[in-house]
Amino acid sequence: MPTLVRLGNIKIQMFADDHNPPHFHVVTPDHEALVSLADLVVLRGAIRASDLRTALEWASENAAFLAGEWSRLND
C-alpha cells in the first residue's frame, strides 16, 4: 500500500485495485481508519481524535491530489 504522505506518526495510504467507495487509509502505530474521499467521513476503523483531525485537515487541503491518486491506482 503506497504511503502518500507522512504527518508525524500518521500515514495517509491508498491501496491499488481497492474496493469502492473511493477512500484512503489513515494509519498510526496503534490504529487505522478508512476515510471516504467524497465527504471525509470515517467508513471503518477507529483512530485518536487528534490524529483524525490532522489527517482530515491535510486531506481537505489535498482533495484533488487524493482523487487523482485514487484514479491512478484504481481505474
C-alpha distances in whole Angstrom, upper triangle without the diagonal:
4,6,9,12,13,17,18,16,14,11,10,6,6,5,7,10,10,13,16,17,15,13,10,9,12,11,14,15,17,16,13,14,13,15,17,17,20,22,20,21,19,18,17,17,19,19,22,23,23,20,19,22,20,17,19,22,19,17,21,22,19,19,19,16,14,16,16,12,12,15,13,10,12,16
4,6,9,11,15,17,16,13,10,9,6,6,7,8,12,12,16,17,18,15,13,10,10,12,12,15,16,19,17,15,16,14,16,17,16,20,22,19,21,20,20,19,19,20,20,22,24,23,19,19,21,19,16,18,20,17,16,19,19,16,17,17,14,12,15,14,10,11,14,12,10,13,16
4,6,7,11,13,12,10,6,6,4,7,9,11,15,14,18,19,19,16,13,10,9,10,10,12,14,17,15,13,14,14,15,17,16,20,21,18,20,18,19,19,18,19,17,19,21,20,16,16,18,16,13,16,17,14,13,17,17,14,16,16,13,12,15,14,11,13,16,14,12,15,18
4,7,10,13,13,11,7,6,5,7,10,12,16,15,18,19,18,15,13,10,10,10,11,14,16,19,17,15,15,14,14,16,14,18,19,16,19,18,19,19,19,20,18,20,21,20,16,16,17,15,12,14,15,11,11,14,14,11,12,13,10,9,12,12,9,11,14,13,12,15,17
4,7,10,10,8,6,5,7,10,14,16,19,18,21,21,21,17,15,11,11,10,11,12,15,18,17,15,15,15,15,17,15,19,19,16,19,18,20,20,19,19,17,18,19,17,14,14,15,12,10,13,13,9,10,14,13,11,13,14,11,11,14,14,12,14,17,16,15,18,21
4,6,7,6,5,6,9,13,16,18,22,21,23,24,23,20,17,13,12,10,10,10,12,15,15,14,15,16,16,18,18,21,21,18,20,19,21,20,19,18,16,16,17,15,12,13,14,11,10,13,13,10,12,15,15,13,16,18,15,14,18,18,15,17,21,20,19,21,24
4,6,5,6,8,11,15,18,21,24,23,25,25,24,21,18,14,13,10,10,10,12,15,15,14,15,16,16,19,18,21,21,17,19,18,21,20,19,18,14,14,15,12,9,11,11,8,8,11,11,9,11,14,13,13,16,18,16,15,19,20,18,19,23,22,21,24,27
4,5,8,11,14,18,21,24,27,25,27,28,27,24,21,17,15,12,11,9,11,14,14,15,16,18,19,22,21,25,24,20,21,20,23,22,20,18,15,14,15,12,10,12,13,10,10,14,14,12,15,17,17,17,20,22,19,19,22,23,21,23,26,25,24,27,30
4,7,10,13,16,19,22,26,24,26,26,26,23,20,16,14,10,8,6,7,10,11,12,14,17,17,21,21,24,24,20,21,19,21,20,17,16,12,12,14,12,9,12,13,11,11,14,15,14,16,19,19,19,21,23,21,19,23,24,21,22,26,25,24,26,29
4,7,10,13,16,20,23,21,22,23,22,20,16,13,10,7,6,5,8,10,10,10,11,13,14,17,17,21,20,16,17,15,18,17,15,13,10,11,12,11,7,9,11,8,7,11,12,11,12,16,16,15,17,20,18,16,19,21,18,19,23,22,21,23,26
4,6,10,13,16,19,17,20,20,20,17,14,10,8,6,5,6,9,12,11,9,11,12,13,16,16,19,19,16,17,15,17,16,15,14,12,13,15,14,10,11,13,11,8,12,13,11,12,15,16,14,16,18,15,13,17,18,15,16,20,19,17,19,23
4,7,11,14,17,15,17,17,17,14,10,7,6,5,6,9,12,14,12,10,10,10,10,12,12,16,16,13,15,13,15,15,14,14,13,15,15,15,11,11,13,11,7,10,12,9,9,13,13,11,12,14,12,10,13,14,12,12,16,16,14,16,20
4,7,10,13,12,14,15,15,12,9,6,5,6,7,11,13,15,13,10,10,10,10,12,12,16,17,14,16,14,15,15,14,15,14,17,18,18,14,14,16,14,11,13,15,13,11,15,16,13,14,15,12,10,13,13,10,10,14,14,11,13,17
4,7,10,8,11,12,12,10,7,5,6,9,10,14,17,18,16,12,12,10,10,11,11,15,16,14,16,14,14,14,15,17,17,20,21,21,17,16,18,17,13,15,17,15,12,16,17,14,13,14,12,9,11,11,8,7,11,11,8,10,13
4,6,6,9,11,12,10,9,8,8,12,13,16,18,19,17,14,13,11,13,13,13,17,19,17,18,16,15,15,16,18,19,22,23,24,20,19,22,21,17,18,21,18,16,19,21,17,17,17,15,12,13,13,10,8,11,11,7,8,12
4,5,9,11,13,11,11,11,12,15,16,20,22,23,21,17,17,14,16,15,15,18,20,19,20,19,18,18,19,22,23,26,27,27,24,23,25,24,20,21,23,21,18,21,22,19,18,17,15,13,13,12,9,8,9,8,5,6,9
4,7,9,12,11,12,12,14,18,19,22,24,25,23,19,18,15,16,16,16,18,21,20,21,20,18,18,20,23,24,27,29,29,26,24,27,26,22,23,26,23,20,23,24,21,19,19,17,15,14,14,12,9,10,10,6,5,8
4,7,9,8,9,10,11,15,16,20,22,22,20,16,15,12,13,13,13,16,18,17,17,16,14,14,16,20,21,24,25,27,23,21,24,24,20,20,23,22,18,21,23,20,18,18,17,14,13,14,12,9,11,12,8,6,10
4,6,7,9,11,12,16,18,21,24,23,20,17,15,11,13,12,13,14,17,16,16,15,12,13,16,19,21,24,25,27,24,22,24,25,21,21,24,23,19,21,24,21,19,19,19,15,14,16,14,11,12,14,11,9,11
3,5,7,11,13,16,19,23,25,25,21,18,15,11,11,9,10,11,14,14,14,14,11,13,16,19,21,24,25,26,24,21,23,24,20,19,22,22,18,20,22,20,17,18,18,14,13,15,14,10,12,14,12,9,11
4,6,10,12,15,18,22,25,24,21,17,14,10,10,7,8,9,11,12,11,12,9,12,15,18,20,23,23,25,22,19,21,22,18,17,20,20,16,17,20,18,15,16,17,13,12,14,14,10,12,15,14,11,13
4,7,11,14,17,20,23,23,20,16,14,10,9,6,6,7,10,10,11,12,10,13,16,18,19,22,22,23,21,18,19,20,16,15,18,17,13,15,17,15,12,13,13,10,8,11,10,7,9,12,11,9,11
4,7,10,13,17,20,20,16,13,10,6,5,4,5,8,10,8,9,9,8,10,13,15,16,18,18,20,17,14,16,16,13,12,15,14,11,13,15,13,11,13,13,9,9,12,10,8,11,13,12,11,13
4,7,10,13,16,17,14,10,8,6,5,7,7,11,12,9,11,10,10,11,12,14,14,16,17,17,14,12,15,14,10,11,14,12,9,12,14,12,11,13,12,8,10,12,10,8,12,13,11,12,15
4,6,10,13,13,10,7,6,5,6,9,10,14,14,11,12,10,10,10,9,11,11,14,15,16,12,11,14,13,10,11,14,13,11,14,16,14,14,16,15,11,13,15,13,12,15,16,14,14,18
4,7,10,11,8,6,5,6,7,11,12,15,15,11,12,10,11,11,9,10,8,11,12,12,9,8,11,10,7,9,12,11,10,14,15,14,14,17,16,13,15,17,15,15,18,19,17,18,21
4,7,8,6,4,7,9,11,14,16,19,19,15,15,13,14,12,10,10,8,11,13,13,9,10,13,12,10,12,15,14,14,17,18,17,18,20,18,16,19,20,17,17,21,21,19,20,23
4,5,5,6,9,12,14,17,19,22,21,17,17,15,16,15,12,10,8,9,12,12,8,10,13,12,11,14,16,15,16,19,20,19,20,23,21,19,22,23,21,21,24,24,22,24,27
4,6,8,12,15,17,21,22,26,25,21,21,18,19,17,14,12,10,11,14,14,11,13,16,15,14,18,20,19,19,23,24,23,24,27,24,22,25,26,23,24,27,27,24,26,30
4,7,11,14,17,20,23,25,24,21,20,17,18,15,11,10,8,9,13,13,11,13,16,16,15,18,20,20,20,23,25,24,25,28,26,23,26,28,25,25,29,29,26,27,31
4,7,11,13,17,19,22,21,17,16,13,14,11,8,6,5,8,11,12,10,10,14,14,13,15,18,18,18,21,23,22,22,25,24,21,23,25,23,22,26,26,24,24,28
4,7,10,13,16,19,18,15,14,10,11,9,6,6,6,9,12,13,10,10,14,14,12,13,17,16,15,18,21,20,20,22,21,18,20,22,19,18,22,23,20,21,24
4,6,10,13,15,14,11,10,7,7,6,4,5,6,10,11,13,10,9,12,13,10,11,15,15,13,16,19,18,17,20,19,16,18,20,18,17,20,21,19,19,23
4,7,10,12,12,9,8,6,5,5,6,9,10,13,14,16,13,11,14,14,11,11,15,15,12,15,18,16,15,18,17,13,15,17,15,13,17,19,16,16,19
4,6,9,8,6,5,4,6,7,9,10,11,14,13,15,13,10,12,13,10,9,12,12,10,12,15,14,12,15,15,11,13,16,14,13,16,18,16,16,19
4,5,6,5,5,6,6,10,12,14,15,17,16,18,16,13,14,15,12,10,14,14,10,11,15,14,11,13,14,11,11,14,14,11,14,17,16,15,17
4,6,5,8,10,10,13,15,17,17,19,18,19,17,14,15,15,12,10,13,12,8,9,12,10,7,10,11,7,7,11,11,9,12,14,14,13,15
4,6,8,11,11,15,17,19,19,21,20,21,20,16,17,18,15,12,14,14,11,10,13,12,9,11,13,10,9,13,14,12,13,17,17,15,16
4,5,9,10,14,16,17,17,19,17,18,17,14,14,16,13,10,12,14,10,9,13,13,10,13,15,12,12,16,16,15,17,20,20,19,20
4,7,9,12,14,14,14,15,14,15,14,10,11,12,10,7,10,11,8,8,12,12,10,13,14,11,12,16,16,14,17,19,19,18,21
4,6,9,11,12,12,14,13,15,14,10,11,14,12,9,12,14,11,11,15,15,13,17,17,14,15,19,18,16,19,22,21,20,22
4,6,7,8,9,12,11,14,13,9,11,14,11,10,14,15,12,14,17,17,15,19,19,15,16,20,19,17,20,22,21,20,23
4,7,9,12,15,15,17,16,13,15,17,14,13,17,18,15,16,20,19,17,20,20,16,17,20,19,16,19,21,20,18,21
4,7,10,13,14,17,15,13,16,18,15,15,18,19,17,19,22,21,19,22,22,18,19,22,20,18,21,23,21,20,23
4,7,11,12,15,13,11,15,16,14,15,18,19,17,19,22,22,21,24,23,20,21,24,22,20,23,25,22,22,25
4,7,9,12,10,9,13,14,13,14,17,18,17,19,22,22,21,25,24,21,23,25,23,22,26,27,24,24,28
4,6,8,7,6,10,11,10,12,15,16,15,18,20,20,20,24,23,20,22,25,23,22,26,27,25,25,28
4,6,5,6,9,10,11,12,14,16,16,18,20,21,22,25,24,22,24,27,25,25,28,29,27,28,31
4,5,5,6,9,10,10,12,14,15,16,18,20,20,24,23,21,24,26,25,25,28,30,28,29,32
4,5,5,6,9,10,11,13,14,15,17,19,20,23,23,21,24,26,25,25,28,29,28,29,32
4,5,5,6,9,10,11,12,14,16,17,18,21,20,18,21,23,22,22,26,26,25,26,29
4,5,5,6,8,10,10,12,14,15,15,19,18,16,19,21,20,20,23,25,23,24,27
4,5,5,6,9,10,10,12,14,15,19,18,17,19,22,21,21,25,26,25,26,29
4,6,5,6,9,10,11,12,14,18,17,15,19,21,20,20,24,24,24,25,28
4,5,5,6,9,10,10,12,15,14,12,15,17,16,17,20,21,20,21,24
4,5,5,6,9,10,10,14,14,12,14,17,16,16,20,21,21,21,24
4,5,5,6,9,10,14,14,13,15,18,18,18,21,23,23,24,26
4,5,5,6,8,11,11,10,13,15,15,16,19,20,20,21,24
4,5,5,6,9,9,7,10,12,12,13,16,17,17,18,20
4,5,5,9,10,9,11,14,14,15,17,19,20,20,22
4,6,8,9,10,12,14,15,16,18,19,20,22,23
4,6,5,6,9,10,11,12,14,15,17,18,20
4,5,5,6,9,10,11,12,14,15,16,17
4,5,5,6,9,10,11,12,14,15,16
4,6,5,6,9,10,10,12,14,15
4,5,5,6,9,10,10,12,14
4,5,5,6,9,10,10,11
4,5,5,6,9,10,10
4,5,5,6,8,10
4,6,5,6,8
4,6,5,5
4,6,6
4,6
4
